[in-house]
Amino acid sequence: MSTRYLLIGGGLACHEAAKGIRGLDADGLITIVSEEPELPYNRPPLSKQFLAGSMPRERLFFPRKDEYERLKIETILGRKVTSLDMTRKVVRLDNGTEVGFDKILLATGGTPRLPPIAGGNDPRLHVLRTVADAQRIAEAAETAEVAVIIGAGFIGLELAATIAAKGVKVTVVERESRLWERVATPEASAMIRSYCEAKGVKFLMSQAITAVQVGKPCTVMTERAEVAGDFVVVGIGISPNVELAIAAELEIDNGIIVDQTLRTSHPDIYAAGDVCCYPDPYLGAMRRVEHWGHARMSGGCAGRNMAGANETYDHLSYVWSEIFGLRINAAGLLPHGCQIFVRGTYSDNQVAEFYVRDDVLVGCMTIGLPPRLFSTLKKIIAARTTIAGRESELLDADNDLSSWV
């Protein structure tokens, strides 16, 4: 079989790419290949509403099958692409089927990292990437009294909060000295930790994992302690799935290297989502981002460019999280090396941090504040707005900054 546009991955980036293509090319055949047996679905609720049981499974999915049929989008589900031959412009699936194409999108995402320690590859360790992973964690939590989370990043804390809300005692083990050390100020880290501890979550910080034993009970060993639990979840990030890109001899460096149009080093191959490393105009450097907004926007941009557009990808990176109902949003550059202005008080769990460099607002984090303020801040950052002489407005809790945009 053959198709004009072949989209590999099956997640949000592929879904948005298909819509982007169809908006410019009404007839070209689009085929999505996914290793999962599901239509594209929304992953952020997996660690929150879906795991908590407040969101039914069917609400995760973006399209209905009849919608894809109407848009002439074909799907090959539950199949893995095992090889990519750019000389013939053909991929081979794990059942031996070959699919030819004119242009191809690699939106292959990533694979959850496992710790390189004794027991770190035990298949009974839980990770979270797919709806099936979330279902297994939910089943484990139903009968558990104690859970251990390895990693205190966004996913680790979201899992800790959702599992603890089910009445399970949760211990989080983290090798860094504070929460979100790479992306948050010490004050924000301390506030989020205190908030979680008040909800019953226990933290073991500055403790590298040395071994894991999965059984009844499970035991997580660090350099200074042993922690027992009924099950263990590992949340230490993902490794980008670049195997097909390597087979195609594409340029690789912390993901698949793309230009400002999301085209790879081969003119007929594009990449989007978690797997691509792109030139971030706000950072002024190459960047790989593992967030929903980037998957959505890069997928759409790549799809339109595959269909003949020549758009520049200039998305402002942002991320959000929700932990025990506390909404956390961040956008733009990280606080390191910036002048930091703070609105609100950390003790009230309602604060906004503004990151300024050369009198320009380049990033922010809002915690426990209305989403409207964050939406405004994203526009201000994207416009590279100077704050010189207006610092007091940033600090005024009654100023929603809407006059700045």
N, C-alpha and C positions, 0 to 999 in steps of 0.2 A: 504494500500500500504506500501511498505518498500523500503529502500535504504541502500547502504553501508555507504555512507557519507552524513550526513545531515548538511547543512550550513544555519544557521539562521541569517538573517539580510539583505542581499541583496545589500550591498554597495560594496565599493572597496575592503575591506578585504575579503568578500566572493568571489568576482570575482577572486582575486589573489589566494585564497585558492583553488578554483576549478582548476585553471591552474596548481598550484603546485601539487595537487593530480594526475591530469591526466598525468603529466610528469613522474610519478613513477608507476601509476596503470592505465594501458590502458583500462581496462574493468569494473572496479568497478563503480556501478551506483552512480552518484552525484546528489543531489537534493538541490536546493537553494529555501528557503522560504523567501519571502519579504512582509512586510506589505504594501509597496508601489506598485502601479500597473505598475511599470516600471522595465525594465532590469537595472542592475547596471550602474551607471553613475558617472561622474566626478563632485564633489561638489564645488571645489574652484572657478570655473567661475560663480557660482550662484550670488555671491556678486559683481562680476566685469563684465566680458564681456557679460554674459547672461543677467544680469540685465540692462546693458547699451544698449542692443539690437544689439551688434556687433557680437554675436555668435548665430547662429540658434540652435534651440532646439535639432535637430538630432545630432549635433556635440558633445553633452554632453555624449553620450552613449559609453561605452567601446565595448561591443560585439554586433554583429547582431544576430538575433534569429537563423539564419541558422548556424552561427558559433557554438553556443551552441549545436545545434542538431548534428553537425558533431563531436563534442567532447563528445557526449552522456551526456550532462549536462541538467537535467530537471529543470524547474522552476515552482514554485507555487507563483503567483503574486497576490497582493491585499488581502492577507490572513494573519491574526495575529495568532501567536502561543500563546495559552492561558494556556497550562499546559505542564509540562515535568515530565514524570514518568521514573526514571532511573531503577527502579526494573523491569519494562517491556521493557525498552528502546523504549518508544513511546512518541511522542508529539501529542497533540490535537490542531486542528486549530479552528478558531472562527466559522466555518461552521459545526463543529462536526467531520470532517475527522480526522482519526488517521494515523500517519506516523511512521513506525518503522525504526530503524537505528542500525548500528553497532557502528559508532563513530559520534560525533556531535561537530560542531563548533558554539560557541556563539559569534557572531560579531554583537551584537544588538545595538551598538552605544549609543546615548544618546538623551535625550529630552531637548529642550531649557528651561532654567530656566525662571521663571516669578517672579517678585518682590513680596515678601510677604507683600503687602500693600493693602489698599482700592483700588479696581478697578484693581488690578494686575492680576486677572484671567479673565478679560473681553476677550471673544473670538475675539473681534474686534481689539485687539492689534496684531500687526504683529510680527512674529519671522521669522528667516531664518534657515531652515534645509533641506527642500526639494525643488524640482523644482516647485512644486505647490505654496510653500511659496514665491519663487522668482517671480513667475508670478503675485501673488496678490500684492506684493510690487510694481512691475512695473506698474500695473494698477492703483494703488493709486497715484503713482508719476506723471502719465500722466495729471491729473487734479489738482494736488496740487500746492500751492504756498509756503507752509511752512511745513517742516517735523521735528519731534523731534526724536532723537536717544537716547535711554537709554543705556549707556555703551560705553566706549571708548577703548575697546579691539581691537583685530585685526579685527573681524567681524564688530564691530561698526564703526571703521574708514573707512573700505572698503565700507560699505554701505553709510556712510556720503559722501564719495568722489564720488561714482557713482551717487547717487541721486542729489548731488549738481551740477554735470556735466550736468544734465538734465535741469538746470535752476531753481531748487527748493532751497529755502533758508533753510539751515539746522542748527539746534542747537543740540549739543551733551551734554548730562547731565551725569556727572561722579562723583561718590562718593570719588574717590581717589584724591590726591592733584596734581598729574601729570599723563601724559599718560604712559601707560604700566609700571606702577610703579614696578611691580614684576619682569619684564624681561629686562628693559632697564636702562641705566645710566641716570642721570638727564640731561646731555647734549644732549643725543639722544632724550629724551622725549621733551625737549624744542625745538629742531630743527624740529621734526615732527609736533609739535603743530603750530609753526610759519609757516611752509610750508602749512598746512591746512588752517590756518587763512588767509593767503595771497590769497587762492582760494575762500574765502568767508564763510568758516565754522566757526560758533560761538561755544565756549565752556563755559560751566558752571561747574567748577571743585570744588571739596570738597563739593559737595551738594548731600546729600542722598535724594532719592525719598521718599515722604511721602504718596502720593496718585496719582491716575490717573483717569481722567474722559474722557471717549471716547464718542465723539459726534461731533457736528458741532458748534464750533471747538472742538478739543481735548485739554485737559489741563493736563500738568504734573506739579505736585506741589512738591516743595522741602522745606527744612527747612527755606529757605530765599527767595524763588522766585516762581513765576508761569510762565510757558512757554506754549504758545498756538501754535497749529499746526493743519494742515489738517489731518495728520495721525501720528501714533507713532509706532516705531519699537524698540523692546527690544532685545538687544544683550549683555547678561551678562553671557554667557557660557551655558554649558549643564550639566545635571545630568545623570550619566551612567545608562543605562537600565539593572538593575540587577535582575529583578523579577524572571526570569526563573532560574537564578543561585541560588537564595534564595530557590526556590522550590526544586532544586536538592541538597540543603544543602551544597553548595560549600562555600569555604572560601571567605569572602567579606571584603574589606577594601579600600574605595575609588575606587571601581570597583571590578572586578573579579580577585582574586589573581591567578597568574600563576607562573610556574617555568621558568627556562632558556630555556625550549623547548616549552613554551606557553601551557603546559598542566596544567589543573586546579587540584584541590584536588581530583577529580575523574579521574581515568586513561583513560576513554574513552571520556572525555569532554575537549575540547580545547577552548581558547578564544583569540580574536585578535581585533585590532583596538581600537577605543575610549574607549571601555568598560573594557579593561584588564589593570591590574596593574602588571607590570613586573619588574624583577630585572635589573636595568640599570647598566651595568658594568662601564660606564664612571662616573656616579653619585655615584656609590657605595651604592645605596639605591633603594627601590621600587619606581616606578614612573608610572603615568598614563598620556598618551600623546594624545592630540586631534588634530593630524595633518595628512595631506595626506600621507607624506612619511612613517610614522609609520604604517598607515592602510595598505599601499601597501606591505611593507616589512614584517610586522607581519603576514598578511594574507597568503602570499606565504610560509613563514616559517612554520606556523601552518599546512597548507595543506600538505606540504611535510612530516612533522612529523606524521600527521594522516595516511599517506600512508606508513609509515615504516621507514622514515629517523630518525635521532637523532641529528638534527642541534641545535646549540646554537644560540639563538637570541641575536645578539650583534650590532644591528643597532644604529648608531649615530643619535640621535634625531636632527632634523632641522625643520625650519619653514620659509616660505616666505610670503610676503604680497606685494601688489601693491596699492598705494594710489595716485591718481591724476598722474599716470604714474611713480611715484617714487618707485623703486624696493628696498625692504628691505628684507634682509636674515639674519637668525641667526642660529647658530649651537652649540651643546655642552652644557656646563654649563652656568649658568647665571653669570652676572658680580659681584654679591655680594660676598665679601670676597676675590676677586681676585685683582692682580695688573693689571692695565689697561694701554695699549699702544694705541695711537691714530695716525692713518695715515689720512692726509687730514684735511679739516677744515669744521666745522659744518655750517658756514655761506654760503658755496658753495653747500650745500646739497649733498656733496660727501665725505664720511668718512668711515673708517674701524676702528672698535674697536677690540682689541685683549685682551682676558682675560687669564691671566697667574697665575698659582698656582704652587709653588715649582719649578720654572723655566720650567714648561711644559705648552704649549698652550692647554687650556682646553675648550675654547669657543671663539666665535666671533660674531660680527654683522657688516654687510656691508650695506651701504645706498647709493644708486645712483651710484654704481660702477659696472663694468662689471661682468657678472656671472662667467666668467672663474676664477677670483680670489676666489670667494666663493667656487667653486668646489675644487680648490687647498687647501683651508683652511680646508675643511671637511676632506680631506685625511691626512693633517698634524695633525689635532686633533685626528682622529681615530688612528693614529700611535703613539700617545702620545709623540710627538716630543719635545725635550728640546730646549729652545731658548737661553740658557746661552751663552753669548758672541756674540749673533747674533741679539741683540735687534735693532741695527741700520738698519738691513735688513727689519725688520717689518715696520719701519717708512719710508722707501724709496719708494716713489710713483712709481718709475720706475722699481722696482723689483716685478715681478709677483709671486715670491716665488716658481716657478716651479722646481727650483733646489733642493728644500727641500723634494721632493717626488720622 
